Amino acid sequence: MLGVGVKAIAVPHGFITGGISGLGLLIYYFTDTLTPGTWYLLVNIPVFVLGGLFVSRRFFFYSLYGALALTATIDLISFEIPVKDPVLAALAGGVLIGAGAGIVLRSLGSNGGTDIIGVILNQRFNIPIGRFFFAFNLILFSLGFGLRDLDPMLYSVAMSFLTAQVMDYCLSIFNQRKMVLVVSENTDAIAPMVMEKLKRGATFLDGQGAYSGRSRKILMTVVHNLQLKRMEEIVFGIDPNAFMITENTFNVLGKGFSQRKVY
């Protein structure tokens, strides 16, 4: 997917894809020598040195495999997706490249390049990978504005922004859950139903009414999106006067949900 987005959409329109692949394309457009895939591989060499120092051996070799596969894919693809409108081309390229990069990162590998730097910053400083990519690309595009025509570079910025959003979405889409807090006089009756019917654990939190001063148990649980309506049925079926708070969560780690990603 990533190779198709680069070679079949971005290159025919003269777009810069961003990241190390974008830097390779910028050098390719400027020098008109070698191939986009070869430049991508050459620019990756110092980045892989960093990856070998700061990331696990498994991630390093997965990334090396990914970089070689992407290099071969870019150079072997000879067709062009016939998208004439540059706006549509930027949209299609951003979706393909972002989805491809996100799927690769979900496999706990990478395509090399800024993926490696992004993973290092994410692991050490919790900086979102997509956000780092966009910041890196702003610097890259600043260089591109002095070497390329204005219109393709502006389309490239739009495509890069969409790439970052799609990639972050692919990384978090299967981790999004709903955290539910239930304030009720009948949480002792609600909790067993949640565990029995939804197969979800539950936790009691100690609470106190600000007006009444009475102590009560607050039920906390985490459910899948599809289980939310069933959760409502359980809560209000037992206590029509219950107070239910639903909160979006972007990452839930633990048994029954996602496992911690170790690159």
CORLIN-V992821 format. One record per pair of residues at least 12 apart in sequence whose C-alpha atoms are under 10 Angstrom apart, sorted by the first residue. I is the first residue (numbers start at 1). J is the second residue. D is the distance in Angstrom with one decimal. If there is no record, write none. Layout:
i->I j->J d->D
i->I j->J d->D
This chain:
i->1 j->70 d->9.7
i->1 j->73 d->9.6
i->1 j->93 d->9.5
i->1 j->95 d->9.3
i->1 j->96 d->5.6
i->1 j->97 d->6.4
i->1 j->98 d->8.9
i->1 j->99 d->7.4
i->1 j->100 d->5.0
i->1 j->101 d->8.4
i->1 j->103 d->9.5
i->2 j->70 d->7.7
i->2 j->73 d->8.9
i->2 j->74 d->8.7
i->2 j->93 d->8.6
i->2 j->94 d->9.4
i->2 j->95 d->9.3
i->2 j->96 d->5.9
i->2 j->97 d->4.4
i->2 j->98 d->7.5
i->2 j->99 d->7.6
i->2 j->100 d->4.8
i->2 j->101 d->6.5
i->2 j->102 d->9.7
i->2 j->103 d->9.8
i->2 j->104 d->9.5
i->2 j->111 d->9.4
i->3 j->37 d->9.5
i->3 j->69 d->9.2
i->3 j->70 d->6.1
i->3 j->71 d->8.2
i->3 j->72 d->8.8
i->3 j->73 d->5.6
i->3 j->74 d->5.1
i->3 j->75 d->8.8
i->3 j->76 d->9.3
i->3 j->77 d->7.7
i->3 j->96 d->8.7
i->3 j->97 d->7.6
i->3 j->100 d->8.4
i->3 j->101 d->9.9
i->4 j->70 d->9.8
i->4 j->73 d->8.0
i->4 j->74 d->7.3
i->4 j->77 d->7.2
i->4 j->78 d->9.6
i->4 j->79 d->8.9
i->4 j->80 d->8.6
i->4 j->81 d->8.6
i->4 j->93 d->8.4
i->4 j->96 d->7.5
i->4 j->97 d->8.0
i->4 j->100 d->9.4
i->5 j->17 d->8.8
i->5 j->74 d->9.3
i->5 j->80 d->9.7
i->5 j->81 d->9.0
i->5 j->89 d->9.3
i->5 j->90 d->9.6
i->5 j->92 d->7.5
i->5 j->93 d->4.8
i->5 j->94 d->7.5
i->5 j->95 d->8.2
i->5 j->96 d->5.3
i->5 j->97 d->5.4
i->5 j->98 d->9.0
i->5 j->99 d->9.9
i->5 j->100 d->8.7
i->6 j->21 d->8.4
i->6 j->22 d->9.1
i->6 j->25 d->9.3
i->6 j->36 d->9.3
i->6 j->37 d->10.0
i->6 j->70 d->9.9
i->6 j->73 d->9.7
i->6 j->74 d->7.1
i->6 j->77 d->9.7
i->6 j->93 d->7.1
i->6 j->94 d->9.4
i->6 j->96 d->8.6
i->6 j->97 d->7.1
i->7 j->36 d->8.6
i->7 j->37 d->9.4
i->7 j->73 d->8.7
i->7 j->74 d->5.7
i->7 j->75 d->7.9
i->7 j->76 d->9.2
i->7 j->77 d->6.6
i->7 j->78 d->7.8
i->7 j->79 d->8.1
i->7 j->80 d->7.4
i->7 j->81 d->9.2
i->7 j->93 d->9.6
i->8 j->74 d->8.8
i->8 j->77 d->7.4
i->8 j->78 d->7.6
i->8 j->79 d->6.0
i->8 j->80 d->4.2
i->8 j->81 d->5.4
i->8 j->82 d->8.5
i->8 j->83 d->9.5
i->8 j->89 d->9.9
i->8 j->93 d->8.7
i->9 j->79 d->9.5
i->9 j->80 d->6.5
i->9 j->81 d->6.0
i->9 j->82 d->8.2
i->9 j->83 d->7.5
i->9 j->84 d->9.8
i->9 j->86 d->9.5
i->9 j->88 d->10.0
i->9 j->89 d->6.3
i->9 j->90 d->8.1
i->9 j->92 d->7.7
i->9 j->93 d->5.9
i->9 j->94 d->9.6
i->9 j->96 d->9.5
i->9 j->97 d->10.0
i->10 j->22 d->9.7
i->10 j->25 d->9.5
i->10 j->80 d->9.5
i->10 j->81 d->9.8
i->10 j->86 d->9.6
i->10 j->89 d->7.5
i->10 j->90 d->7.6
i->10 j->92 d->9.4
i->10 j->93 d->6.4
i->10 j->94 d->9.1
i->10 j->97 d->9.7
i->10 j->152 d->9.7
i->10 j->155 d->9.9
i->10 j->156 d->8.4
i->10 j->159 d->9.2
i->11 j->25 d->8.0
i->11 j->29 d->9.4
i->11 j->36 d->8.9
i->11 j->80 d->9.0
i->12 j->79 d->9.9
i->12 j->80 d->7.1
i->12 j->81 d->8.8
i->12 j->82 d->9.4
i->12 j->83 d->9.6
i->12 j->84 d->9.9
i->12 j->89 d->9.7
i->13 j->83 d->9.2
i->13 j->84 d->8.7
i->13 j->85 d->9.5
i->13 j->86 d->7.2
i->13 j->89 d->7.8
i->13 j->90 d->9.0
i->13 j->152 d->7.3
i->13 j->155 d->9.5
i->13 j->156 d->9.6
i->14 j->26 d->9.4
i->14 j->29 d->8.2
i->14 j->86 d->9.9
i->14 j->148 d->8.9
i->14 j->149 d->9.3
i->14 j->151 d->9.8
i->14 j->152 d->6.2
i->14 j->153 d->8.4
i->14 j->155 d->9.6
i->14 j->156 d->8.7
i->15 j->29 d->9.9
i->15 j->86 d->9.4
i->15 j->89 d->9.4
i->15 j->90 d->8.2
i->15 j->93 d->9.4
i->15 j->148 d->9.5
i->15 j->151 d->9.4
i->15 j->152 d->5.6
i->15 j->153 d->6.5
i->15 j->154 d->8.9
i->15 j->155 d->7.0
i->15 j->156 d->5.2
i->15 j->157 d->8.9
i->15 j->159 d->8.5
i->15 j->160 d->9.8
i->16 j->29 d->9.6
i->16 j->137 d->9.2
i->16 j->140 d->8.9
i->16 j->141 d->7.8
i->16 j->144 d->8.2
i->16 j->148 d->9.7
i->16 j->152 d->8.0
i->16 j->153 d->6.9
i->16 j->154 d->9.6
i->16 j->155 d->8.7
i->16 j->156 d->5.4
i->16 j->157 d->8.1
i->16 j->159 d->8.6
i->16 j->160 d->8.3
i->17 j->90 d->9.6
i->17 j->93 d->8.4
i->17 j->94 d->8.3
i->17 j->97 d->8.2
i->17 j->137 d->8.6
i->17 j->140 d->9.9
i->17 j->141 d->9.7
i->17 j->153 d->9.8
i->17 j->155 d->10.0
i->17 j->156 d->6.4
i->17 j->157 d->8.5
i->17 j->159 d->7.3
i->17 j->160 d->6.3
i->17 j->163 d->8.7
i->18 j->114 d->9.2
i->18 j->133 d->7.7
i->18 j->134 d->8.0
i->18 j->136 d->7.9
i->18 j->137 d->5.2
i->18 j->138 d->8.5
i->18 j->139 d->9.7
i->18 j->140 d->7.1
i->18 j->141 d->7.8
i->18 j->156 d->7.8
i->18 j->157 d->8.3
i->18 j->159 d->8.7
i->18 j->160 d->6.1
i->18 j->161 d->9.4
i->18 j->163 d->8.9
i->18 j->164 d->9.7
i->19 j->40 d->9.9
i->19 j->112 d->9.8
i->19 j->113 d->6.8
i->19 j->114 d->5.6
i->19 j->115 d->8.2
i->19 j->132 d->9.9
i->19 j->133 d->6.6
i->19 j->134 d->8.5
i->19 j->135 d->9.8
i->19 j->136 d->6.8
i->19 j->137 d->6.1
i->19 j->138 d->9.8
i->19 j->139 d->10.0
i->19 j->140 d->7.8
i->19 j->160 d->9.0
i->20 j->39 d->9.2
i->20 j->40 d->6.5
i->20 j->41 d->9.1
i->20 j->42 d->9.9
i->20 j->43 d->6.9
i->20 j->44 d->7.0
i->20 j->47 d->9.2
i->20 j->111 d->9.8
i->20 j->112 d->8.2
i->20 j->113 d->5.0
i->20 j->114 d->6.0
i->20 j->115 d->8.8
i->20 j->133 d->9.9
i->20 j->136 d->9.5
i->20 j->137 d->9.2
i->20 j->140 d->9.3
i->21 j->36 d->7.9
i->21 j->37 d->8.1
i->21 j->39 d->8.1
i->21 j->40 d->5.3
i->21 j->41 d->8.7
i->21 j->43 d->8.5
i->21 j->44 d->8.9
i->21 j->70 d->9.7
i->21 j->71 d->9.5
i->21 j->111 d->9.6
i->21 j->112 d->9.4
i->21 j->113 d->7.4
i->21 j->114 d->8.8
i->22 j->36 d->9.2
i->22 j->39 d->9.9
i->22 j->40 d->8.3
i->22 j->113 d->10.0
i->22 j->137 d->8.3
i->22 j->140 d->7.8
i->22 j->141 d->9.0
i->22 j->144 d->9.7
i->22 j->156 d->9.5
i->22 j->160 d->9.7
i->23 j->36 d->9.6
i->23 j->39 d->8.4
i->23 j->40 d->7.6
i->23 j->43 d->7.9
i->23 j->113 d->9.8
i->23 j->137 d->9.1
i->23 j->140 d->7.0
i->23 j->141 d->9.2
i->23 j->143 d->9.6
i->23 j->144 d->9.1
i->24 j->36 d->6.1
i->24 j->37 d->7.8
i->24 j->38 d->8.2
i->24 j->39 d->4.9
i->24 j->40 d->4.8
i->24 j->41 d->8.3
i->24 j->42 d->8.3
i->24 j->43 d->6.7
i->24 j->44 d->9.2
i->25 j->37 d->8.6
i->25 j->38 d->9.9
i->25 j->39 d->7.4
i->25 j->40 d->7.6
i->26 j->39 d->9.4
i->26 j->140 d->8.9
i->26 j->141 d->9.4
i->26 j->143 d->9.0
i->26 j->144 d->7.0
i->26 j->147 d->8.4
i->26 j->148 d->8.7
i->27 j->39 d->7.4
i->27 j->40 d->9.4
i->27 j->43 d->9.8
i->27 j->144 d->9.8
i->27 j->147 d->10.0
i->28 j->40 d->9.4
i->29 j->147 d->9.0
i->29 j->148 d->8.6
i->30 j->144 d->9.8
i->30 j->147 d->7.4
i->30 j->148 d->8.6
i->35 j->71 d->9.5
i->35 j->74 d->8.9
i->35 j->75 d->7.0
i->36 j->71 d->8.1
i->36 j->74 d->7.2
i->36 j->75 d->7.1
i->37 j->67 d->9.4
i->37 j->68 d->9.0
i->37 j->69 d->9.9
i->37 j->70 d->7.5
i->37 j->71 d->4.4
i->37 j->72 d->6.8
i->37 j->73 d->8.0
i->37 j->74 d->5.6
i->37 j->75 d->5.5
i->37 j->76 d->9.2
i->38 j->68 d->9.8
i->38 j->71 d->6.7
i->38 j->72 d->8.8
i->38 j->74 d->9.2
i->38 j->75 d->8.0
i->39 j->71 d->8.9
i->40 j->67 d->8.4
i->40 j->68 d->9.5
i->40 j->70 d->9.0
i->40 j->71 d->6.9
i->40 j->74 d->9.5
i->40 j->112 d->9.4
i->40 j->113 d->8.2
i->41 j->64 d->9.8
i->41 j->67 d->7.0
i->41 j->68 d->7.4
i->41 j->70 d->9.1
i->41 j->71 d->6.6
i->41 j->72 d->9.8
i->41 j->112 d->8.9
i->41 j->113 d->8.8
i->43 j->113 d->7.9
i->44 j->64 d->9.5
i->44 j->67 d->8.2
i->44 j->111 d->9.7
i->44 j->112 d->6.7
i->44 j->113 d->5.4
i->44 j->114 d->8.8
i->44 j->116 d->9.8
i->45 j->64 d->9.9
i->45 j->112 d->9.3
i->45 j->113 d->8.7
i->46 j->113 d->9.1
i->47 j->112 d->7.5
i->47 j->113 d->6.1
i->47 j->114 d->7.7
i->47 j->115 d->9.4
i->47 j->116 d->7.2
i->47 j->117 d->7.4
i->48 j->60 d->7.4
i->48 j->61 d->9.7
i->48 j->63 d->8.4
i->48 j->64 d->7.8
i->48 j->67 d->9.9
i->48 j->112 d->7.1
i->48 j->113 d->7.6
i->48 j->114 d->9.9
i->48 j->116 d->7.6
i->48 j->117 d->9.3
i->50 j->116 d->8.0
i->50 j->117 d->7.8
i->50 j->120 d->9.1
i->51 j->63 d->8.8
i->51 j->64 d->9.8
i->51 j->112 d->8.7
i->51 j->113 d->9.5
i->51 j->115 d->9.7
i->51 j->116 d->6.0
i->51 j->117 d->7.5
i->51 j->119 d->9.2
i->51 j->120 d->7.9
i->52 j->116 d->9.7
i->54 j->116 d->9.4
i->54 j->117 d->9.4
i->54 j->119 d->9.8
i->54 j->120 d->6.9
i->54 j->123 d->10.0
i->54 j->124 d->9.9
i->55 j->116 d->8.1
i->55 j->117 d->9.6
i->55 j->119 d->8.3
i->55 j->120 d->6.9
i->55 j->123 d->9.2
i->55 j->262 d->9.4
i->55 j->263 d->6.8
i->56 j->262 d->8.5
i->56 j->263 d->6.3
i->57 j->263 d->8.9
i->58 j->108 d->8.8
i->58 j->109 d->8.1
i->58 j->262 d->9.8
i->58 j->263 d->7.5
i->59 j->105 d->10.0
i->59 j->107 d->9.8
i->59 j->108 d->6.7
i->59 j->109 d->5.4
i->59 j->110 d->7.6
i->59 j->112 d->9.8
i->59 j->116 d->8.8
i->59 j->119 d->9.8
i->59 j->262 d->8.8
i->59 j->263 d->5.4
i->60 j->109 d->7.8
i->60 j->110 d->8.6
i->60 j->112 d->8.5
i->60 j->116 d->8.4
i->60 j->263 d->8.7
i->61 j->109 d->8.2
i->61 j->110 d->9.4
i->61 j->112 d->9.8
i->62 j->104 d->9.7
i->62 j->107 d->9.1
i->62 j->108 d->7.9
i->62 j->109 d->4.9
i->62 j->110 d->6.6
i->62 j->111 d->8.3
i->62 j->112 d->8.9
i->62 j->263 d->9.7
i->63 j->104 d->9.3
i->63 j->105 d->9.5
i->63 j->108 d->9.0
i->63 j->109 d->5.3
i->63 j->110 d->4.6
i->63 j->111 d->5.3
i->63 j->112 d->5.1
i->63 j->113 d->8.8
i->63 j->115 d->8.6
i->63 j->116 d->7.8
i->64 j->109 d->8.9
i->64 j->110 d->8.1
i->64 j->111 d->7.3
i->64 j->112 d->6.5
i->64 j->113 d->9.9
i->65 j->109 d->8.8
i->65 j->110 d->8.5
i->65 j->111 d->7.8
i->65 j->112 d->8.7
i->66 j->104 d->8.1
i->66 j->109 d->7.4
i->66 j->110 d->5.9
i->66 j->111 d->4.4
i->66 j->112 d->6.7
i->67 j->110 d->7.6
i->67 j->111 d->4.6
i->67 j->112 d->5.3
i->67 j->113 d->7.9
i->68 j->111 d->8.2
i->68 j->112 d->8.9
i->69 j->111 d->8.2
i->70 j->111 d->6.9
i->70 j->112 d->9.2
i->71 j->111 d->9.3
i->86 j->151 d->9.4
i->86 j->152 d->8.3
i->86 j->155 d->7.2
i->86 j->156 d->9.7
i->87 j->155 d->7.0
i->87 j->156 d->9.9
i->87 j->158 d->8.8
i->87 j->159 d->8.9
i->88 j->155 d->9.9
i->88 j->159 d->9.8
i->89 j->155 d->8.8
i->89 j->156 d->9.9
i->89 j->159 d->8.5
i->90 j->152 d->9.6
i->90 j->154 d->9.8
i->90 j->155 d->6.1
i->90 j->156 d->6.9
i->90 j->157 d->9.0
i->90 j->158 d->6.8
i->90 j->159 d->4.8
i->90 j->160 d->8.5
i->90 j->161 d->10.0
i->90 j->162 d->8.5
i->90 j->163 d->9.5
i->91 j->155 d->9.2
i->91 j->158 d->8.1
i->91 j->159 d->6.2
i->91 j->160 d->9.6
i->91 j->161 d->10.0
i->91 j->162 d->7.2
i->91 j->163 d->8.8
i->92 j->159 d->8.4
i->92 j->162 d->9.5
i->92 j->163 d->9.7
i->93 j->156 d->9.5
i->93 j->159 d->6.6
i->93 j->160 d->9.0
i->93 j->162 d->8.8
i->93 j->163 d->7.9
i->94 j->156 d->9.1
i->94 j->157 d->10.0
i->94 j->158 d->8.2
i->94 j->159 d->4.7
i->94 j->160 d->6.4
i->94 j->161 d->7.7
i->94 j->162 d->5.2
i->94 j->163 d->4.4
i->94 j->164 d->8.1
i->94 j->165 d->8.9
i->94 j->166 d->7.6
i->94 j->167 d->9.3
i->95 j->159 d->8.3
i->95 j->160 d->9.7
i->95 j->162 d->6.8
i->95 j->163 d->6.0
i->95 j->164 d->9.3
i->95 j->165 d->8.9
i->95 j->166 d->6.2
i->95 j->167 d->8.4
i->96 j->162 d->9.9
i->96 j->163 d->7.9
i->96 j->166 d->8.7
i->96 j->167 d->9.6
i->97 j->159 d->9.1
i->97 j->160 d->9.1
i->97 j->162 d->9.2
i->97 j->163 d->6.1
i->97 j->164 d->9.1
i->97 j->166 d->8.5
i->97 j->167 d->8.2
i->98 j->130 d->9.1
i->98 j->159 d->9.3
i->98 j->160 d->8.6
i->98 j->161 d->9.5
i->98 j->162 d->7.3
i->98 j->163 d->4.1
i->98 j->164 d->6.2
i->98 j->165 d->7.4
i->98 j->166 d->5.0
i->98 j->167 d->4.4
i->98 j->168 d->8.2
i->98 j->169 d->8.9
i->98 j->170 d->8.1
i->99 j->163 d->7.6
i->99 j->164 d->9.3
i->99 j->165 d->9.4
i->99 j->166 d->5.9
i->99 j->167 d->5.5
i->99 j->168 d->9.0
i->99 j->169 d->8.5
i->99 j->170 d->6.4
i->99 j->171 d->9.2
i->100 j->163 d->9.5
i->100 j->166 d->9.3
i->100 j->167 d->7.8
i->100 j->170 d->9.0
i->101 j->115 d->8.4
i->101 j->163 d->8.6
i->101 j->164 d->9.3
i->101 j->166 d->9.0
i->101 j->167 d->6.3
i->101 j->168 d->9.5
i->101 j->170 d->8.7
i->101 j->171 d->9.4
i->102 j->115 d->9.9
i->102 j->129 d->9.8
i->102 j->130 d->9.2
i->102 j->163 d->9.3
i->102 j->164 d->9.1
i->102 j->165 d->9.9
i->102 j->166 d->7.5
i->102 j->167 d->4.4
i->102 j->168 d->6.8
i->102 j->169 d->7.8
i->102 j->170 d->5.2
i->102 j->171 d->5.7
i->102 j->172 d->9.3
i->103 j->167 d->7.9
i->103 j->170 d->6.6
i->103 j->171 d->7.3
i->104 j->167 d->9.7
i->104 j->170 d->9.8
i->104 j->171 d->9.5
i->105 j->119 d->8.9
i->105 j->129 d->9.7
i->105 j->167 d->8.8
i->105 j->168 d->9.9
i->105 j->170 d->9.1
i->105 j->171 d->7.4
i->105 j->261 d->9.9
i->105 j->263 d->9.1
i->106 j->167 d->9.8
i->106 j->170 d->8.0
i->106 j->171 d->6.1
i->106 j->172 d->9.2
i->106 j->261 d->8.5
i->106 j->263 d->9.9
i->107 j->171 d->9.9
i->107 j->261 d->9.3
i->107 j->263 d->9.3
i->108 j->261 d->7.1
i->108 j->262 d->7.2
i->108 j->263 d->5.5
i->109 j->263 d->7.1
i->110 j->263 d->9.4
i->114 j->129 d->9.2
i->114 j->132 d->8.7
i->114 j->133 d->7.0
i->114 j->136 d->8.3
i->114 j->137 d->9.9
i->115 j->129 d->7.7
i->115 j->130 d->9.4
i->115 j->132 d->9.5
i->115 j->133 d->8.2
i->116 j->129 d->9.7
i->116 j->263 d->9.6
i->117 j->129 d->8.9
i->117 j->132 d->8.8
i->117 j->133 d->9.3
i->118 j->130 d->8.0
i->118 j->131 d->8.9
i->118 j->132 d->6.3
i->118 j->133 d->7.2
i->118 j->136 d->9.8
i->119 j->132 d->9.6
i->119 j->262 d->9.9
i->119 j->263 d->7.6
i->120 j->263 d->8.9
i->123 j->261 d->9.5
i->123 j->262 d->8.5
i->123 j->263 d->8.3
i->128 j->164 d->9.8
i->128 j->168 d->7.8
i->129 j->164 d->8.1
i->129 j->167 d->8.5
i->129 j->168 d->7.2
i->129 j->171 d->9.4
i->130 j->160 d->9.8
i->130 j->161 d->8.8
i->130 j->162 d->9.8
i->130 j->163 d->8.1
i->130 j->164 d->4.5
i->130 j->165 d->6.6
i->130 j->166 d->8.5
i->130 j->167 d->6.4
i->130 j->168 d->5.5
i->130 j->169 d->9.2
i->130 j->171 d->9.5
i->131 j->161 d->9.1
i->131 j->164 d->6.8
i->131 j->165 d->8.4
i->131 j->167 d->10.0
i->131 j->168 d->8.5
i->132 j->164 d->8.7
i->133 j->160 d->8.3
i->133 j->161 d->8.9
i->133 j->163 d->9.0
i->133 j->164 d->6.6
i->133 j->167 d->9.9
i->134 j->157 d->8.8
i->134 j->160 d->6.7
i->134 j->161 d->6.3
i->134 j->162 d->9.4
i->134 j->163 d->8.7
i->134 j->164 d->6.3
i->134 j->165 d->9.2
i->135 j->161 d->9.7
i->135 j->164 d->10.0
i->137 j->156 d->9.5
i->137 j->157 d->7.8
i->137 j->160 d->7.2
i->137 j->161 d->8.9
i->137 j->164 d->10.0
i->138 j->157 d->7.6
i->138 j->160 d->9.0
i->138 j->161 d->9.6
i->140 j->157 d->9.8
i->141 j->153 d->6.9
i->141 j->154 d->8.7
i->141 j->156 d->8.0
i->141 j->157 d->7.1
i->141 j->160 d->9.8
i->142 j->157 d->10.0
i->144 j->156 d->9.8
i->171 j->251 d->9.9
i->172 j->249 d->10.0
i->172 j->250 d->6.5
i->172 j->251 d->7.0
i->173 j->250 d->8.3
i->173 j->251 d->9.2
i->174 j->224 d->9.7
i->174 j->250 d->9.1
i->174 j->251 d->8.7
i->174 j->252 d->9.8
i->174 j->257 d->9.2
i->174 j->258 d->8.2
i->175 j->224 d->9.2
i->175 j->249 d->8.1
i->175 j->250 d->6.1
i->175 j->251 d->5.0
i->175 j->252 d->6.1
i->175 j->253 d->8.3
i->175 j->257 d->7.5
i->175 j->258 d->6.4
i->175 j->259 d->9.6
i->176 j->223 d->9.6
i->176 j->224 d->7.8
i->176 j->225 d->8.0
i->176 j->248 d->7.2
i->176 j->249 d->5.6
i->176 j->250 d->4.6
i->176 j->251 d->5.8
i->176 j->252 d->7.2
i->176 j->257 d->9.7
i->176 j->258 d->9.7
i->177 j->222 d->6.7
i->177 j->223 d->6.0
i->177 j->224 d->5.1
i->177 j->225 d->6.1
i->177 j->226 d->9.5
i->177 j->227 d->9.8
i->177 j->228 d->9.5
i->177 j->247 d->8.6
i->177 j->248 d->6.3
i->177 j->249 d->5.3
i->177 j->250 d->6.7
i->177 j->251 d->7.3
i->177 j->252 d->7.0
i->177 j->257 d->8.9
i->178 j->221 d->8.4
i->178 j->222 d->5.5
i->178 j->223 d->5.4
i->178 j->224 d->6.2
i->178 j->225 d->6.4
i->178 j->226 d->9.7
i->178 j->227 d->9.1
i->178 j->228 d->7.5
i->178 j->245 d->9.8
i->178 j->246 d->6.3
i->178 j->247 d->5.6
i->178 j->248 d->5.0
i->178 j->249 d->5.8
i->178 j->250 d->8.7
i->178 j->251 d->9.9
i->178 j->252 d->9.4
i->179 j->220 d->7.2
i->179 j->221 d->5.9
i->179 j->222 d->4.4
i->179 j->223 d->6.5
i->179 j->224 d->9.0
i->179 j->225 d->9.9
i->179 j->228 d->9.6
i->179 j->245 d->8.2
i->179 j->246 d->5.8
i->179 j->247 d->5.0
i->179 j->248 d->6.4
i->179 j->249 d->6.5
i->179 j->252 d->9.5
i->180 j->202 d->9.7
i->180 j->219 d->7.9
i->180 j->220 d->5.7
i->180 j->221 d->5.4
i->180 j->222 d->6.0
i->180 j->223 d->7.6
i->180 j->228 d->8.7
i->180 j->231 d->8.7
i->180 j->232 d->9.8
i->180 j->244 d->6.9
i->180 j->245 d->5.6
i->180 j->246 d->4.6
i->180 j->247 d->6.3
i->180 j->248 d->9.0
i->181 j->202 d->9.9
i->181 j->203 d->9.6
i->181 j->204 d->9.6
i->181 j->205 d->9.4
i->181 j->218 d->6.7
i->181 j->219 d->5.6
i->181 j->220 d->4.6
i->181 j->221 d->6.8
i->181 j->222 d->8.9
i->181 j->243 d->8.2
i->181 j->244 d->5.8
i->181 j->245 d->5.0
i->181 j->246 d->6.6
i->181 j->247 d->8.3
i->182 j->204 d->9.6
i->182 j->205 d->10.0
i->182 j->217 d->8.9
i->182 j->218 d->5.7
i->182 j->219 d->5.0
i->182 j->220 d->6.5
i->182 j->221 d->8.7
i->182 j->232 d->9.9
i->182 j->235 d->7.8
i->182 j->242 d->7.0
i->182 j->243 d->5.8
i->182 j->244 d->4.6
i->182 j->245 d->6.4
i->182 j->246 d->8.9
i->183 j->205 d->9.9
i->183 j->207 d->8.9
i->183 j->209 d->9.9
i->183 j->216 d->8.2
i->183 j->217 d->7.4
i->183 j->218 d->5.1
i->183 j->219 d->6.8
i->183 j->220 d->9.2
i->183 j->235 d->9.7
i->183 j->239 d->10.0
i->183 j->241 d->9.3
i->183 j->242 d->5.9
i->183 j->243 d->5.0
i->183 j->244 d->6.3
i->183 j->245 d->8.4
i->184 j->216 d->8.0
i->184 j->217 d->7.7
i->184 j->218 d->7.1
i->184 j->219 d->8.3
i->184 j->235 d->8.7
i->184 j->236 d->9.7
i->184 j->238 d->9.6
i->184 j->239 d->7.1
i->184 j->240 d->9.3
i->184 j->241 d->7.4
i->184 j->242 d->4.7
i->184 j->243 d->6.3
i->184 j->244 d->8.4
i->185 j->216 d->7.3
i->185 j->217 d->8.0
i->185 j->218 d->9.1
i->185 j->238 d->10.0
i->185 j->239 d->7.8
i->185 j->241 d->8.8
i->185 j->242 d->7.5
i->185 j->243 d->9.9
i->186 j->216 d->9.6
i->186 j->217 d->8.8
i->186 j->218 d->9.7
i->186 j->219 d->9.8
i->186 j->235 d->8.9
i->186 j->238 d->7.4
i->186 j->239 d->6.7
i->186 j->241 d->9.9
i->186 j->242 d->8.3
i->187 j->204 d->8.4
i->187 j->216 d->8.9
i->187 j->217 d->6.7
i->187 j->218 d->7.0
i->187 j->219 d->6.2
i->187 j->220 d->9.8
i->187 j->235 d->8.5
i->187 j->238 d->9.1
i->187 j->239 d->8.9
i->187 j->242 d->9.1
i->188 j->204 d->9.1
i->188 j->217 d->8.1
i->188 j->218 d->9.6
i->188 j->219 d->8.7
i->189 j->234 d->9.8
i->189 j->235 d->9.2
i->189 j->238 d->7.6
i->189 j->239 d->9.4
i->190 j->202 d->9.8
i->190 j->219 d->8.3
i->190 j->231 d->9.5
i->190 j->234 d->6.9
i->190 j->235 d->6.2
i->190 j->236 d->9.3
i->190 j->237 d->9.3
i->190 j->238 d->6.9
i->190 j->239 d->8.6
i->191 j->203 d->8.3
i->191 j->204 d->8.7
i->191 j->219 d->7.2
i->191 j->220 d->9.1
i->191 j->221 d->9.0
i->191 j->234 d->9.4
i->191 j->235 d->9.1
i->193 j->231 d->9.2
i->193 j->234 d->7.0
i->193 j->235 d->8.9
i->193 j->238 d->9.6
i->194 j->221 d->8.5
i->194 j->223 d->9.6
i->194 j->230 d->9.2
i->194 j->231 d->7.2
i->194 j->234 d->7.3
i->194 j->235 d->8.8
i->195 j->221 d->9.6
i->197 j->227 d->9.9
i->197 j->230 d->8.7
i->197 j->231 d->9.1
i->197 j->234 d->8.8
i->198 j->223 d->8.0
i->198 j->224 d->9.5
i->198 j->227 d->7.1
i->198 j->228 d->9.6
i->198 j->230 d->7.9
i->198 j->231 d->7.7
i->198 j->234 d->9.6
i->199 j->223 d->9.3
i->199 j->256 d->9.4
i->200 j->221 d->7.2
i->200 j->222 d->7.3
i->200 j->223 d->7.0
i->200 j->224 d->9.6
i->200 j->227 d->9.9
i->200 j->256 d->8.2
i->201 j->220 d->8.9
i->201 j->221 d->6.4
i->201 j->222 d->7.8
i->201 j->223 d->9.2
i->201 j->255 d->9.9
i->201 j->256 d->9.4
i->202 j->219 d->6.7
i->202 j->220 d->5.7
i->202 j->221 d->4.7
i->202 j->222 d->7.8
i->203 j->217 d->9.4
i->203 j->218 d->8.2
i->203 j->219 d->5.8
i->203 j->220 d->5.2
i->203 j->221 d->6.4
i->203 j->222 d->9.8
i->204 j->216 d->9.4
i->204 j->217 d->5.8
i->204 j->218 d->5.5
i->204 j->219 d->4.8
i->204 j->220 d->6.3
i->204 j->221 d->9.0
i->205 j->217 d->5.7
i->205 j->218 d->4.9
i->205 j->219 d->6.3
i->205 j->220 d->7.2
i->206 j->218 d->6.3
i->206 j->219 d->9.0
i->207 j->219 d->9.9
i->218 j->243 d->9.9
i->218 j->244 d->9.9
i->219 j->244 d->9.4
i->220 j->244 d->9.9
i->220 j->245 d->9.5
i->221 j->246 d->9.9
i->222 j->246 d->9.4
i->222 j->247 d->9.3
i->222 j->248 d->9.8
i->222 j->249 d->8.9
i->222 j->252 d->8.5
i->222 j->257 d->9.5
i->223 j->246 d->10.0
i->223 j->257 d->9.4
i->224 j->257 d->9.1
i->225 j->248 d->9.6
i->228 j->246 d->8.8
i->231 j->244 d->9.7
i->232 j->244 d->8.1
